[in-house]
């Protein structure tokens, strides 16, 4: 990787130039780089999204009541608009790609089968855990919830672990070799050949300097409005491009129609659990949605729609809920609210002024402790957790909840984007059609019928029937999901790009954006846009004759697919497979920045380390949390050891500020920074569960008792617990770890707890002989590089002697220098 400090020279020719470093652009660039292409990513914003903001000051909205302000709907910088994103991931269904009578004259040039193979890789890119988006109801879901006829509760929506992808996808791009990133560079124009059939370069501005960037192929991967702006400017210079001024460019601008016009009243309040958020086995949050069957949509002429439950509006104090009022007050105080949610969501939740502060205050005063407990729980799961909970639903005994809808918008030629002036400002005329409103109302009516027939519940509308259409129209607004302005079509007269996202009539220009969608479906566009971007990268790799990656479907960790070979061993006395050298994380927390810790872990993976040793003691959990923050496609290359028995000081948190504060204050009050040794199984159980949460894993390959005191260990109780963990698949094996005296005592008195032994050793003192004396082979040893008796020897000499000392086992090594890892790996190969 290279974050370019100076732009490439005009003579410098990349294979691919990607304009836009949002989730689609980065995913595509990484996939292309995995094919061996030399890729340049050009981004208008800065590397730090917090310091970036697009300038739409000259553009205007024809119907501002239906479109979010442009400055709130878009963002620039690394990972783009995910800075504002909620993290929701939903796929388009098969019938979304099919011709439908209710969407006349519209035809995707793709089938669902063309896109579906890319969803798994797309899910890895956006860090939502997996591409499982359908799940039958579990056996315990009995009664009315299974009696729905026209609707289903089997579709899932998933959320990213953390929606701001600059920490996962962005870091992958920053670490990828052969991928150049040029920030703070705004592309102003496309430079066409004389005949207009080819792009020869892009004209850009960086720090006031005009420059021209060249490549063999170009991909416009920004948001729909930014991409459309560039093409409209090109069309102004060359009016015959893209079907001409009356052609499809800029037309069919869509999003979704969203809101709430009714409450869901459940006949059995306990059935709310089938509608609420839950944690998936891969650690991400999922939620079931009520959706009409595809057959119901066809028979009734409905646009695709989903429903999910929510709390009543925060801003309306008539809910009388102290927690909702407390959340409202926090959001309404702008400096606080803007730190909690994106500004557009903040404004939605606090509603229009005047705000009824006194009524909200009375709600809190009635039950202050309830509000305090709920708010703490919300903050803990949404803002202080490594996996961000996307929302919260406060359950109530009456089983009544707001019912939100999220529905497809019909494509319409007069919903469009045009140039406002020669400077490239836009006029956005985004509007809804009567069919959009009608479909929402009829879908509600059918759902009410189905709920009543099943005995599951009913809908209670907020307004009389005569006022419901107006109620839908009042809430109809989007602008975040920018769809359709460069749509796909097999016919250039009806679309801007073909099925491979190539611009009609231009040999080397492509678009990777939700702007190419032919219809909007009911799904948020990010997942499909990323899937189409990955599909395009594969197509470009074929065109440019790049070799296929090891995996036929791009996993966002393509760099790790080129892992250097390191000798793999079977740990003596076990069936565990691990690398000859194990990467230890005891000093990982000495890197204060998470980005540096992630970079070091990635370097270890790329160097060939396939097993990592960690502990909740290392940085008071910081090391485990950093391992858990690795993108799933990188984490899958690792097996792990963690430990129990040696614990962080009471009240310690897995954060660098807390860690450093304890180290400083511990000089005055040592208890604040003193490790705790405890031999109880109950404490170990709680610690191991916390470790799995931090690691975002369901299991570890090896669990070790850390520096155990043999006299504290109830052997039978420990053995039973460890055997249960192994039977449940949560651990592969168990053992002990520590200094030689502690290990020797455990071998003598509790040998059944020591099938695996990890012990400090050195070539000068041979501490690990206590293991050999017990008739055991050396398995895991550490400490050689810090051996004071080997002063004056090089790292290569020390490690060479260590490998001879422990010829069949694995040796732990640790470093904070990424460049040193390759040397260590080479010595262990």
WOVEN-V274067 format. One record per pair of residues at least 4 apart in sequence whose ideal C-beta (glycine too) atoms are under 6 Angstrom apart, sorted by the first residue. I is the first residue (numbers start at 1). J is the second residue. Records with the same first field share a line. If there is no record, write none. Layout:
I: J, J
This chain:
1: 174, 175, 176, 179
2: 180
3: 181
4: 180, 182
7: 182, 206, 211
8: 12
10: 212
13: 214
14: 38, 40, 215
15: 37, 38, 216, 544
16: 32, 37, 39, 215, 217
17: 40, 213, 215, 218
18: 25, 29, 41, 219, 221
19: 42, 187, 220
20: 25, 221, 222
21: 25, 26, 41, 43, 78
22: 80, 81
23: 82, 165, 530
24: 221, 512, 529, 530, 533
25: 221
26: 169, 173
27: 125, 530, 533, 534
28: 512, 533, 537
29: 39, 41, 179
30: 172, 176, 556
31: 534, 537, 554
32: 37, 39, 537
33: 39, 176, 178, 179
34: 549, 554, 558
35: 541, 546
36: 546, 547
37: 546
38: 178
39: 179
40: 180
41: 181
42: 182, 185, 187
43: 183
44: 76, 186
45: 52, 76, 77
46: 51, 52, 77, 183, 184
47: 78, 183
49: 77, 78, 83, 166
52: 76, 77
54: 74, 76
56: 70, 71
58: 425
59: 70, 425, 426
60: 427
61: 67, 428
62: 429
63: 431
66: 430, 476, 477
67: 430, 479
68: 72, 73, 344, 479
72: 343, 344
73: 479, 480
74: 81, 223
75: 81, 83, 84
78: 166, 170
79: 165, 166, 170
82: 163, 164, 165
83: 164
84: 342
85: 163
86: 163
87: 159, 160, 163
88: 157, 159, 524
89: 126, 128, 158, 527
90: 157, 523, 524
91: 119, 133, 527
92: 96, 521, 523, 528
94: 112
95: 294
96: 521
97: 108, 110, 111, 112
99: 107
102: 301
103: 519
106: 411, 518
108: 518
109: 488, 490, 499
110: 114, 499
112: 116
115: 531
118: 122, 531, 534, 535
119: 131, 531
120: 131
121: 534, 553, 554, 555
122: 527, 530, 531
123: 128, 130, 131
124: 555, 556, 632, 633
125: 169, 530, 556
126: 160, 530
127: 160, 161, 168, 631
128: 158, 160, 284
129: 280, 282, 284
130: 282
133: 156
134: 154, 155
135: 156
136: 154
137: 141
141: 145, 274
144: 454, 455, 456
145: 271, 274, 456
147: 454
148: 450, 454
149: 450
150: 296, 446, 450
151: 290, 292, 447, 450
152: 291
153: 288
155: 289, 291
156: 286
157: 287, 289
158: 284, 286
159: 284, 285, 390
161: 284, 387
162: 388
165: 169, 170
166: 170
168: 631
171: 598
172: 556
175: 602
176: 559
184: 206
185: 204, 206
186: 205
187: 202, 204
188: 203, 205
189: 203
190: 199, 202, 234
191: 200, 201, 203
192: 196, 199
193: 198, 200
196: 238
197: 507
198: 507, 508
199: 218, 508, 509
201: 212, 213, 214
202: 213
203: 212
204: 211
205: 210
217: 508, 540
218: 509
219: 510, 512
220: 227, 511
221: 512
222: 226, 227
223: 482
224: 228, 482, 485, 513, 514, 515
225: 482
227: 511, 513, 515
228: 250, 417, 485
229: 424, 426
231: 242, 249
232: 419
233: 424
234: 241
235: 241, 242
240: 244
242: 247, 249, 496
243: 247, 248
248: 494, 495, 496
249: 496
250: 416, 417, 418, 485
251: 413, 416
252: 411, 484, 487
253: 415, 416, 417, 430, 484, 485
254: 409, 411, 483, 484, 520
255: 409, 478, 481
256: 406, 409, 478, 481
257: 407, 409, 436, 476
258: 406
259: 475
260: 402, 404
261: 462, 468, 471
262: 403, 459, 461
263: 400, 402, 460
264: 309, 401, 403
265: 400, 457, 458, 460
266: 271, 399, 457
267: 455, 457
269: 399
272: 276, 395
274: 288
275: 309
276: 393
277: 285, 287
280: 284, 286
281: 698
283: 387, 696
285: 389, 390
289: 306, 308
290: 307
291: 306
292: 296, 297
296: 300
297: 302
302: 439, 443
303: 407, 408, 439
304: 408, 521, 522
305: 405, 407, 443, 522
306: 406, 522
307: 403, 405
308: 404
309: 401
310: 402, 404
311: 324, 394
312: 319, 402
314: 324, 327, 328, 349
315: 328, 350, 351
317: 356, 359, 360, 363
319: 324
320: 363
322: 363, 364, 367, 370, 371
323: 371, 374, 394
325: 360, 363, 364
326: 364, 371, 375
328: 332, 360
329: 360
330: 336
331: 337, 346, 349, 350
332: 350, 355
334: 338
337: 346
338: 343
341: 345, 346
364: 368, 371
371: 375
378: 382, 392
379: 383
380: 384
381: 385, 389
382: 388, 389
386: 625, 628
406: 522
407: 440, 522
408: 520, 521, 522
409: 436, 520
410: 433, 435, 436
411: 484
412: 433
415: 430, 431
416: 429
417: 426, 428, 485
418: 427
420: 425, 426, 427
421: 425
432: 436, 476
434: 438
437: 469, 472, 473
440: 472
441: 468
448: 458, 459
451: 456, 457, 458
452: 458
463: 467, 468, 471
467: 471
481: 525
482: 514
483: 514, 517, 520, 525
484: 517
485: 515
486: 496, 511, 515, 516
487: 495, 518
488: 495, 497, 516, 518
489: 494, 495
492: 504
497: 501, 503, 511, 516
498: 502
500: 539
501: 510, 511, 516, 536
502: 510
503: 509
510: 536
511: 516
512: 533, 536
514: 525, 529
525: 529
534: 554
540: 544
541: 546
549: 558
550: 561
551: 555
555: 633
556: 633
557: 633, 634
560: 605, 606, 634, 637
563: 608
564: 607, 608, 825
566: 579, 608, 825, 828, 829
567: 580, 829
568: 577, 579
569: 580
570: 577
571: 576, 779
572: 777, 779, 808, 809
574: 733
576: 701, 733
578: 611, 639, 810
579: 609, 610, 611
580: 828
581: 811, 813, 828
582: 611, 613, 810, 812
583: 604, 609, 612
584: 613, 812, 814
585: 614, 618, 623
586: 618, 814
587: 814, 816
588: 597, 623
589: 619, 622
590: 816
591: 596, 597, 816
592: 656
597: 626
600: 818
603: 818, 821
604: 609, 821
605: 634, 637
607: 821, 822, 825
608: 825
611: 639
612: 638, 640
613: 641, 812
614: 618, 623, 624, 642
615: 642, 643, 706
616: 621, 687, 691
617: 646, 648
618: 623
619: 623, 659
620: 648, 652, 654, 659
621: 625, 654, 694
622: 654
624: 691, 694, 695
625: 654, 694
627: 695
628: 694, 695, 696
630: 634, 635
639: 701
640: 700, 701
641: 702
642: 691, 700
643: 704, 706
644: 684, 687, 688
645: 705, 706, 708
646: 675, 677, 706, 707
647: 676
648: 652
649: 674
653: 658
661: 665
662: 666, 672, 673
663: 673
665: 669, 672
666: 670, 672, 673
670: 674
677: 709
678: 683
679: 712, 713
681: 717, 718, 721
691: 695
692: 697
699: 729, 730
700: 731
701: 732
702: 733
703: 731, 734
704: 735, 736, 737, 758
705: 736
706: 737
707: 738, 742
708: 713, 736, 746
710: 745, 746, 749
713: 718, 750
715: 750
718: 753
719: 752
722: 734
725: 730, 731
726: 731
733: 756
735: 754, 755, 756, 757
736: 743, 746, 754, 757
737: 758
738: 742, 743
739: 760
740: 744, 759, 767, 770
743: 757, 759, 770
744: 770
746: 750, 754
747: 751, 754, 774
756: 779
757: 771, 779
758: 780
759: 768, 771
760: 767, 782, 783
761: 767, 768, 781, 783
762: 783, 787
763: 801, 805
764: 787, 789
768: 778, 781
769: 773
771: 776, 778
778: 806, 809
779: 809
780: 810
781: 806, 811
782: 812
784: 798, 802
785: 798
790: 798
793: 797, 798
796: 800, 827
799: 827
802: 811
806: 811
813: 824
815: 820
